[in-house]
């Protein structure tokens, strides 16, 4: 018989400082820094006469990240199910991975860095099998290419391998 968890099992759920809120603040800062860097990059245009430029995708990702991060910070009734995976170690892993993604994005290219991010996150943080993680990472990389490069015509950053 499965026992139900109650709010009293997680005393930190009502506190002002929680793992979710700290992670949310870190993500807000990261997204704002990335948006500032994109704004300062003179060679990356957001939109030109041909449509979306090379900074459109990074801006879109930063805005989505900013919105989701703010939602983590806003006080609300937290469910027990949403807290089962939250831990300081897991939060640290996510922060490291997001920082690595931000650094690797222009270095090795958009598709490769996003695919690696998903695969490593699934293996390292979620403890999934490496075969499943690698498959989802490849599918993510292909989906990013199809959606942004093919359908929307966005020039994604390419790395030394050409993708």
Secondary structure, DSSP 4 states (H G I P E B T S, - for coil): -PPPP-GGG-GGGGSSS-HHHHHHHHHHHHHHHHHHHHHH-TT--SEETTEE-TTHHHHHHHHHHHHHHHHHHS--PPPHHHHTT--HHHHHHHHHHHHHHHHHHHHHBHHHHHHHHHHHIIIIIS---HHHHHHHHHHHHHHHIIIIIIIS-----B-TT--
